[in-house]
């Protein structure tokens, strides 16, 4: 059983599967010239309460890398959190897509960029021997499951705006962040001066669908060319569009995330009462980082319930839209 290793292990939500099935009959125009693709901008604009342009992509890596390439040139740099996914786990794809723009790691507590540390990186501006800062990217939720509060985002984007930098959000678990913060999606995106969002959907019930959401719509023309160049302009785009529309229709994206967050909260509440268990934090997302005793780890491994175990001794547990009460109960019984 691998149910707590990642939210990537879950399947496709039935409503999304059905939406794709409905598109699997008859004929449609290719490359986004179909009825579903033509309404993406309007539907996402309604969701965010602002005019946006949307480009469907297959993977988070492509979405993040394309976003950062739009904001940079080869002599630029992107300020990233030191342990972020985009910095450590995307095989230098952002540098590749941008033609060489360097990623500059920025420190901070709780998996989040410290605005004071970000400000120090601005000293490179105007120095001809240094890559010129052009963008900042933040992960929401972060790689350790923490959440940027609205004031924290404003503190970062204020530094960026004051120095002429654009801002990107890696929202692989954006829905979990919105659910955890109990806010409108606009509050942590365009109202917080985010220019481009990688709107994740695959981890939260889709098959392979992410949305590059442009709040700064001046990027749209260049984005369309880059989308084709990087192999993300699909001939049968209707199947991505069908997923994304089913995902946001009737609030499915948010209800899926709320379910995952609730299951993680149940785990957290019960685990804190068990001897030998230490939680790294208890933020309101679908990820937990827990330190178990060696005996508890062995029991979880024997029961095929273990999450991803880091060298630090912490085990990452991730709940998804499909995590059941029975699975949570079985996990807790194993470590009790």
Protein Blocks (a to p, Z undefined) as FASTA:
>chain_A
ZZlmpmklpccdfklmmmmmmmmgcjddeehiafklmmmmmmmmmmnopacdddddfbfk
lmmmmmmmmmpcfkbccdddfkbmklmmngommmmmnoopacdddedeehiacfklmmmm
mmmgopakbccdfbdcdddddfkopacdfklmmmmmmmmmmnopacdddffklmmmmmmn
opafklmmmmnopabdcddfklnopabdcddddfblmlmmmmmmmmmmnopacfklmlmm
mmmmmmmgghlmmmmmmmmmmmmmmmmmmmmmpghiacfblcdbfbdcddddfklmmmmm
mnopaccddfkopacddddfklcfklmmmmmmmmZZ
